[in-house]
């Protein structure tokens, strides 16, 4: 069995920490470098449900996309919900490693996994300077409504579902995709000349301006749903590394939905 330090070295080769944004918090959060690793769990969020799942699974290492402490902390007391995650992991000898913006810009990375989940053919990066997002082509043209239905079918189900802006009957041939929050990329999307943009966390004003600017179709999915396919890609990459080294790791992908929005909706409307 490999030591944690050996596994982390391979993960850092996949997603070099120096490629992370300066504001980001990537790398190993907790774990003994000399501890043996036999079972690994991939997930999007390092929340208590995932820590508990790792305990039940008998995992020695959790790899998440989102950081546990993005802005730092002065305490890991178990009375705080993040501190309780740390206490759970340390008591059970479970390491936690984070690959965030360094996985976004990897090749293949988060947006490649998103494109793959929708069976899109990647033709290049959306933002070449930092390899962010992907420009893709469909095998056959389809309407924006059909493309949105494809996203709804292929991505994990969430309370939000899929929101669409634009003419549902417009023809879509080329699309841009970006896992996670993507409304800062509208300039690059317009410059790419695509028909539609699939991402998450689209806000009112950027969407309003984008639809007024051009006939761009917008497909907005839940943040968690657009990044979860990366877990499957990353797990497959670690499986290949394990086979190459003869490590015999057991690699798992969490199917626990950690999207924070609940399934409960209330109706809305202007008062009579």
Order of alpha helices (4+ residues) and beta strands (2+ residues): beta-alpha-beta-beta-beta-alpha-beta-alpha-beta-alpha-alpha-beta-beta-alpha-beta-beta-alpha-beta-alpha-beta-alpha-beta
